Amino acid sequence: MFKKISVWVAVFLISLILLGTILFGSLIIHYYEYGPRFPRLQKIAISIASIPINFEKILRFGNKLEPLKQIPRAHGEKVENIVKIKKNNKGDYLKFYNININPERKELLVLPRYDREKKKSVVEILDLSNLKVIHRYDHNIDLTYEKFKVGKDNTQKRFQYGHPLILDDGSLIAKNVMFSPLFKIDICGNDLWSTKEMNFHHSIERDHEDNIWVAGTPNGVSSNVKNNLDIFRSGLRFADDSIVKINPKNGNIIYKKSVSSILLENKIFSDSDVYTSRDPVHLNDIQPVLNDGPYWKKGDIFLSLLRNSSIIHFRPNTNELVNYIRGPFFEQHDIDIISDHEISIFNNNNSKAEDSKFSELLIYNFKTNKYKKLLSEQLELKKFKTPTEGLSDTSFNGSIIMEETNSGRILFYDSEGQLEWEFVNVSGDGKIYPIAWSRLISNLDSIKNIKESIKNLKC
């Protein structure tokens, strides 16, 4: 039935297969250990290697978001022993733990989470005086993106709101948690504008003029980068993350600048950075300065760069790099200005050091040029660790939320460091589903205006 083949042909074929396997593995190892070398071949190799994993995900979850793998445990306690269920006014359930509500609390929480029952991502506004949902944005992302050609991860069943910004009239500016057009909807979920000039990602923040700052990645690279890096002669490309200022009324871009250009202009970026990664900057937060202070000016911005674990203090008005900060943090996310001489830094703490088991909250003092840690014992008690993403947010009264994004968990501490509540995005199936950068609203005028907009809602 089958023809016999000679031994030398069999040996030759086996040798070819063995050699191909070795080369295939080398392409992947080189990419993850040393960075791109043959980027097109490596991309193909990684796609092939991912087939079994992707096939398993399709069988298990279809085109829906999969549950998170990391399940938080509170110092060895079992979740079912500490769970308390709080019913909101829409008839749905949000699950909180260790509840110790302060009825005098003024703040609102903006909670972007995947709702398994609805099979889509939702944004809810919670009143922290009673943990009730006072508004939910019932929005169909497919309709918003219908006019755009977008990737599969932006469909309704896979889309995740990332760090949505609520304006005083209740309108919402948002995007996918990573890489999508930016859009604005009104309080009823009706489309107002959208922009796809580039892919936007990570944080969305408002400055002193009510303009919006967000990280963007253009399809190409800036001319400054192209003209000053020899790497482009080899045809290698990389993500040229940029700082982008947007008019919230119409979505028009007011200002944009490549972060790599800033680094090049200040001689802290080179070809070797690009060889290390096709994402050599990874801008994950832009924090605008709202008031003048002894160490910054209104209109300045702080940038968090993950790849080289650094923070940039930049002045767009004069194109000046004011400070370049490298500190005791590693692959950090999220910067907040908490006084006229201090910033907080959410340190993912992904180094191999002995004390890197937990993510942490660092405070950098510009007066003393020293760091201190907040909530260290509390976070260690909760085994708080998110290798990627994550944020903190500080209220006007010193209360703090800590988001353990990889575990779908938020911890809320009062100004004395006491845990007031813990939220985990647990669904009815007992699994934990994604959250994507929550936000405290603590400005009293904004709180009043947003509540008034919800009260007068007519949809």
N, C-alpha and C positions, 0 to 999 in steps of 0.2 A: 504493500500500500504506500509506504514511504520510501523514497530513494535514499540510499546510503550516501553519506558524505565522508570525505576523507578526514583523517585526524587533523591534518594541517589547516584545513578550512575551519574546522570546529575551534581549534586553538586560536586561529586568527580572529574569528568572530567574538570569542570570549574575551580576547585581549582588547578588541575594539570597545566592547561593552564596558570592560573594567576601566579602560582609559577614559571613556566618556563619563563614567560615573565619578572618577577622580576629578576630572576637569569641572564637571557640574558642581561637585561639592566645594571645589576650590573657589569657584566664582562666588558662591554664597558666603563662604567663610571670609573671603577677602572683603566682601561688601560690609559685613557686620563687624569685622575686626579692624580693618584699615580704611574703609571708605570706598567710594566708587573708583574703578579703574577702567572697566569696560561697561559703562552704564547700561547700554542697550542689552547686551548679553546678560548682565546681572539681573536686569528687570525681568527678562524672559525666564531666567532660571528660578527666580523667586516666585514668579507666577505659577510655574509648573510645580514647584515644591509645595505651594499653598493649596493645590487642588484637593487633597484628602481632607484638610481642615475645613476649607470652604464648602465641600460637598457635605460634610457632617453637619455644618451649621445650617445648610439649606434643608436637610432632612429634619433637623430638630426644630428650627425656628421659622422656616420659610423666609419671607421678606420682612419679618418683624424684628424688632430689637431683641437681642438675647439678654437673659438675666445676668447680673454681675456674678463673677466667680468668688470675689472676696466677701465673706459674711462677717460683719463686725460682732464682736463679743465684748461685753462690758466686764472686764476683769474676771473672766471665767464664768460669769453668770449666763444662764441660758436665756435666749430671747423670750421664749414663751413664759418664763417666770417673772419677767419684769414689764411685759407689754401692757400698755393701757391704750384703749381705743377712744379717739375723740371724734365724734360725728360732727360734720360741718353742715351748713345750712342748705347744701345742695343734695343731701341724702347720701353722700359718699363718705368713705372712711379714710382718714389719715391716721397713721399709727405713730404715737409718741410714747416715749419711755421716761421714767423717772421725773414725772411732771411735778413742777412746783411753780405754778403760774403766779405772776405778779399782776394783779388786776389794775394796777396803776401804770402799767407800761404803755408807752405811746407808739412804739415802733411798729412798722409793717414789715413783713417778710415776703419777698418775691421768690416764689418757689417754682422753678422749671423742672418738671419730672416726667418720666414716662409712665403713663397710666395703662396698665395691662388690660384692664376691663374695657377701656375705650379704644385700645390698640393704637394709641398715638400719644405724642408728647403734648403736655398741657402746661399752661402758666397760671398759677394761682396766687392771689394776694391774701395773706393771712394777717389778721389782727392779733398781735402778740399779747394783748391783754386777756384773751380768752382762747387763742389758738383756733379761731373759726375762720373759714374761708369766706371772705367778703366779696370776692369776684374771681371768676374764671374766664379766661379768654377762649371762646369756642370758635376756633379758627381752622379753616381748611387750607393747609399749606399747598396742596395740589393746585388749587385755584390761583393762589398767589404766584406760583411758579409756572403756571400753564404757558405763559408767554415766553418763558426762558427755556433754553436747552440746559438742563442741569443733570447731575449724576444720580445714580440710583439711591444714594444715601440721603437725598433730599426729598424723597417721596414721603407721603403722609405717614406710612407705617414705620419708616426708619428715621425720619427727621427728629432732631432733638433741639429744642430752643437752647441757645447758649448765652448765658448772662444777659437776659432780656432787660431792657431799660424802660421803666414806666415814667412817662412825663406827667405833668401836673393835671392835664386834662384827661388822663386815663389812657391816652394812646400809648402804643408799645412799639419800640424799635428792637428788632431781633434779627437773627440769622441762625443757621445751623451751628451747632457747637463748634464745628470745624469746617471751614471752606465752603462757603455758599454766598449767593447774593445777599445783600442787606435789604431789609424791607421795613415798612411802617404800616401798622394797622390802627384803626381807631378803637375805642373801648368796646365796640360791638363786634370787632373782628373784620371790619370792612377795609379793603386795601386802600392805602393812601399814596404810597410810592414804593418803588423798589429800584435797586441799582445793581448791575452786574459788571461794572467796569473792571473789577478784579474779584478774587475770592477773599472774603473777610473771615476772620477767626478770632477766637479767644475773647478778651474783655471788651465791653462797651462802656465808655465813661463820658460824663458831661462836664464841660469846662465852665469858667466864670461867665462866659457869654452865651451859655446854653447850646453851644455847638457840641458835636459828638466826635470823640476820638476812638478809633478802632483800628486794629491791626489788619493789614491787607497784603495779599501776595499777588502781584501782577503776573501775567503770562510770561513776560520777558524780564529783562533786568535793566536798570537805569544806565544811561550812557556813561556816567561817571564810573560805575562798577566795570562796565565792559571795557572801557579805555584804560583802566588802571590795574587790571588783573591779567597776568599772562595766561592764566588757566583757560581763557576763552579761545586761545589759539588751538587748543586740543579738542574744542567742540563740547567741552563739559559744561553743563548748566546747573543752576541751583536755585532754591527758593529765595528770592530777593525780598524778604519781608520789609514792609514799609509802614511808617506812621501816617495815618490818614485822618484829616479833619473834615467833617461832613455837616452841611446845613440840615438840621432836623426838619425843617419845613418842607423841603423838596427833594432831599437826598443828594443834592449836588456836592461834589468834592471841592472844598475850599483850598486845601493844602495837602500835599503828600511829599514824603521824602524817604528814600531808601535808607534803612538802618545801616546796611553795609557801606553806603556812601559816608555816613557819619563816622563810622569806624575807620574807613580809608583816609578821610580828611584829617583824622587825628592820629594816623599811623598806628592803629591797633587792630588791623585786619590784613590778611595776606592770603596768597594762594594756598598755603598749607591748611588754612581754616576750611577752604572749600574741598580740599582733598579728603579731609576728615569726615565730611558729611555733605549730602546734597541739601541739607537744611542747616547751614552753619550758624545761623542767628537764632531762629525760633523765638520770635517776639511773642510773649504771652501776656503782657499787660502794659497798658499806657495809662498812667495816673496823672491827670492834670492838676496843677497847683491853682487853687481858687483864691488865695489871698497872699499879699506880700508878707515876707518874713525876713529875719536876719540872714537866712541861708538860701533863700530863693525868692523869685518874683512871680507875681500873678501872671499866668500865661505860660510858665515853664511846664515841662512834663518830665515824669520819671518813667523809664522804660525797664522792663525786666527781660533779660536775654538768657534763655535757658542754656544754650550750648556751651557758653564759656562761664556760666554761673556768675553773671555780672549784672550790675544796675547802672544805668546811664541817667544822669541829670542833664537834660537838654533844654536849650532856650531857642525855640523856633524863630522868634522875632529877630535874633541876631545870628542864627545858625551857629550857636556856640555850645560846645560840650563843656558844661560847668563842672561836673564831677563824673569820674568813672570809678565805681565802687566794686571792689572784690572783697568778700568777707568770709566769715565762717558759715557759709550757706552753700548748698549744692543743688543745682537744677530747681531753683526756687520759682514759685509762681506768686503773683499778686503783691502789689505794693500799695500801702495806704498812708496818707499823711495824717498823723494823729495829734500833732501839736505844732507850734511854730519852730520847733527844732528837732522833731522826731518823726521817723517813718517806721511803719511796721512792715515786716517781710515774712511772707508765708514760705517757710523753708521745707521743701519736700524731703531734704536730707537724704539724698540717694548715694552718698559716698560709701566707701567700704570701711569707714572708721568704726571704732567700737561703739560710739554713742549715736549711731545712725539708725537705730531700730525704729524710731518714731519720727514722724514729721513734727515740726515745731513752729512756734511764733517768735520771731526775733524783733527786737526794737533797737534801731540804730539812732544814737544821739549825736547830732552834728556839733554840739558844744564840746563834747568830750572825745568824739571819734571812737566811742565804745559801744559794745553791744550788750544787751541783756535778754534773757528769755522770760516769756510770760507763759503761765499755765503749764509749766513743764510737768509737775507731778500729776496734774489732772489729766493731761493728754497721755501720759504713760499709763495711768490707771485704766484709761479707756483703750489702750493699745492702738492709739491713733496713728495711722500710717496710710498715706496715699502716694504711691511712687510717681504718679502723673497727676496733672490737673490740681484741683484743690484751691481753696481760698480762705481768707479771713475777712471779716468786716466789723468795724468798730463803731458803736453808736456814740452819740453826743454825750452820753452819761457813763461811758466806759464799759458798757456791756459788749460782748464779743460773740460772733458766730464763727465756728470753725467747720468748714465743709470737707469731709473725707470723701471726695467725689468717687474714687474707685470702689468704695464700699456703699455708696448710696446713703450716706449718713451725714447729719448735721448736729453739732453740739452747740448749745447756747449757754454762755456763762454770764452771770451778772458782774457788776463792777468789783465785787469782792472775790471773784473767782469761783463762786458757787454755781454748780450745774443747775440750770433752771428747767431745761428739758432736752431731750434727745429725740431726733426724728430719724427714722429709717424708712426708705421707700419700699416697704414690704407689700406684696400683692396677696390676693386671696389664695394663690397657689403656694404661699409660703416662701416664694423666691423674692430676691431683691432686685429691683430694676433701676435704671440710671437716673441720676439727677445731674444737672449741668450748670453749675455756677449760680447759686442763689444770691440774693442781695438784700441787705438791710436798708430800709428807708427810714431815716431818723431825723431828716429835716422837718421841723414842725410845720412850716408853711406848706411844704409838699404833701405831708400827711393830710393836712386839712383839705387841700385842694383835691387830692385823689379821692378821699372819702366823699367829698361833696359831689364829684363827678359820678361816683358809683351810686350815690343816693338819688341823683337826678337822671339815672340811666333810663333811656328810652330806645330800645332796640326792636 
